[in-house]
Amino acid sequence: MTPPLFLVPDLGTGSTIVLTGTEAHHAATVKRLAVGEQVLLADGRGGLAEVVIASVARDRVVCEVRSRTETAPAEPRFVVVQALPKGERAELAVEILTELGVDEIVPWSASRSVSLWKGEKAGRGVAKWQRTAWEAAKQSRRPRVPMVAELAGSPQIERRIAAADLAVVLHEDATESLAGVQAPASGEVLLVVGPEGGVSAEELGRFVAAGARPVRLGSEVLRTSTAGAAALAVLSVAVGRWR
C-alpha cells in the first residue's frame, strides 16, 4: 500500500523535516502514525521526499529523510474551465478533477450558472476550491497541487481559449467526439465545462470564434460536476498519461 502523503511548505535540504499544525495533527491524531512508519512529504510544487517517522507528538511530527526527488510537470498541461456548480457539487468537481490529474482549474461564472460568486463570496469560493484541491492531492498522492485560478467571466475564458494549444467545449449538440480529437503532446489543453443549463448559444459562438472546438462525450448528458472528470479521463488516455 502506498504510504500516506502530507503537504509541507518547503522540503528543505536537511536530514529531517518537521510536520506542525494541521498536518501534524492529521498524522498523529487522525492517522495515528507511529515511529518507524514510512510516509511521503510533498511541497505541492513537484518536490517529493520519502521519510520515516522519528518522533510523534500531538502538534509535532519529526521525519527522517530517506530520499528526495523532483517530479516534472506533466505534458500537455490540462486546464479545466469549470462553470460554477450548485452547492456541494462544486467541491465534488474539484476533488475528482484533482484526483484525475488536472493542472489548473478556472472557476467560470457562465451566463446560465445558478451559483453566483459576487464580492467577497468570490474570494471565499476560490479559497474553498483551493482547500479542496489540497486535500484531494494528498488523498491521491500527488506531489503537485493543481492551481485554482481567480473567478473568470466569459471574456477572460475567450482569452484563455485563444492562448491554448487546444481548446474544446463540451456541448451535447456537438457532432465531433472528444475521443476522436488529436491532442498535442505538449503545451496547454483547455477544456470548458458548462453549467447545468448548458453553454449558451452566445457563449458557444464566442468561444468557437476564439478557437475552441465543440465536442461531445457520448449520448448521455452528464452533470457539470462529473462531465469534466469524464472528459479529463478521455484526454489522459489520448495523450498517454495513463499508460
N, C-alpha and C positions, 0 to 999 in steps of 0.2 A: 504494500500500500504506500502511495506517495506521502511523504511527510507533510504535515500542515505548513502553510506559508503565512508569514507575518510581514507586515509592511513597516519599514522604518524610513525616516527622512534621509539618512545617509549610512552607507555601509562602512565608511571609513577605511582605514588601512591597517589597523591594529590586529592583535590576535584575539580580541574579544569584542563583542557587540552587546550592548545592554538594552533590553526592552524595558520601557517605562510606560506610564499612563494606561490608556485603554488597551494597548497591545499586550502589556504585561498582565493586566487583569484577565484578558481573554486567554492568554497562555496558562496562567497559574490557576485561575479560579474556574473558568469555563471549560477549557481543555484538560485541566488538571495534569499538565505535563510534569514529568519528574526528571531528576538529574540523570543524565546519560542518554536521554531520548534525542533523536535526530529531528531537526526542523529545518525549514528553509526561510531565509530572510531576503526580502527584495526591497529596492528603493523606489519601485514604481516607474523607473525610467530605463529598465533593462538590466540593471545590476542584480546579481543573484549570489547568495552565499549559502553554502551548506554548513550547518553548525550543529554542535552538540550542547545540550543544556548543562551548564556547570553549577548553577545555584538558582533556587527559586524562592522568591518572597512574593507577597501579595501585590506589591507595586514595583517589583524589580526582578527581572529575569536575566541572568548573565549567561551569555552564549560563547562557547569557544569555536573559533572559525576553523573549519577544515579546508575549505576552498572557496575561491571567488571566481565568478565568470561574468561575462557581459553578453547579453542576448541582443543580437542585431534586430533592428526593426523589420517586420515582415514586409514583403513586397508582393503585389502592389499594396498601397495603403488604402484601407477601407474606411470610408466616411459615410455614415448614415444620417440623413436628414430626417428626423423623426417628428412628425406632426404631433402636437400635444394630445396624448390620450386622456381619458377621463379617470380620475381617482387613482386607485392602486394599480391600474393597468400601466400607468406611466413608469412606475418602478419596475414592474414586470418586464416591460420592453427593454429598459436599460440593463436590467440584470441578465436577460437572455442574450442580448447583443454583446455584452461584455464577455460572457462565458464562451460565445462563439468566435471571439477574436476581433471585434470591431476596434479600430484605432482612434476614431473620433465620433462623437455623437453631437449633432447640432439640433437643439430644440427649435421647432418651427411653429410659429403662430400662423396657421393656414386660415384661409377665409371661412372654412367650414369647421374649424376647431371649436368644440364645445367648451373645453377648458381654456381659460384665459389667464395669462400672466400679465398683470399690469402693475406698474410702480414697483414697490418693494417686493411684491409677490414674485416678480421675475428673478430677483436675486436669490430669494429663498428657494425657488424652484430649481434653479441651476445648482445651488449648493446641495439640495436633496439628491439630485441626479448624480452629482459627484460622489456623494457618500455611498450611494447605491452601487456605483461603478467600482468604488474602492473595495467594498465588501465582496462584490461578485468576483473581482480579480483575485482576492485572497482565496475564495472558495474554489476557483478554477485553476489555482496555482500559476497565475500569470505574473511574471516579473514586470510587465509593463501595464500600467493602469491607463485605460483609454481617456483621452481628453474629452471633457464636456464643454462645448463652446457656449458663448452667451446666446440668449434668445435671439432668433433671427426672424425677420419678416421675409416676404417673397422677393423683394428687390435684392436682399443680401443672398438669398438662395440662387437667384439668377447669376450673380457674380461668381458664386462658388461653382455653379454648373459650367460656366464659360471657362473657368480656370482648370477644370478637371480633365484628366486624360480620357476618362469615360464617365458619362453621367447617364443614369437610367431612372425613369419614373415608373413606379408600379401603378398600373391602371387596368381595371377589369375589362375595358373595351379595346385594349391594345391587341394588335394582330401578331406582333413579334413575341416569341417566347424568350424569357430570360435565359433558359437553358441553351439557347442557340446563339447567344451573344458571345463574341470573341473578346475576352477581357485582356487588357495589356499585361505584360509580365512585370512592369514596374510603373511608377507614377502613382496617381490618385484615382481611385474608383469611387464615384459618388452615387449613392443610392437614395432616392427620395421616396419616403413612405407617407402617404396622405392620411388625413383624419378618418374617423368612422364614416363621415358623409362623403368621402372621396375627394380627390383633387378637382377643383372647379375647372370648367372649360377655359376660363380666362387664365388661370394659373398654368394649366397644362400648355396652352398656346404660348405663353411667355417662356416657359421652361424649354419647350421644344425650339423656340426661336433662339434661345441661348445655347443650344447644342445638346439637349437631353433627348434620349430615345424612350418612348413609352414602351413598356414591356409588361407581360403578364406572367404569373407563376403557373397557373393551371385553370381549370374550370371552376374551382371553388373560390369563394370570396372570403379572405381571411380578415381577422380583426387587425387594426393598426398595431396593436401590441404584439402580434405574432408574425405579421407579414414580413417585417424587416428581418427577423431571425431566419425565416424560411428562405428568403432571398439571399441572405448572407451565407447560408449553408450551400446554396447552389453555386455562388461565386467562389466559395472556398474550395470546392471540388474542382471547379473550372480552372483555377489558377494553380492548383497543386498544393495548397496549404494543408490539405488533409491526406496527402499520400503517405 
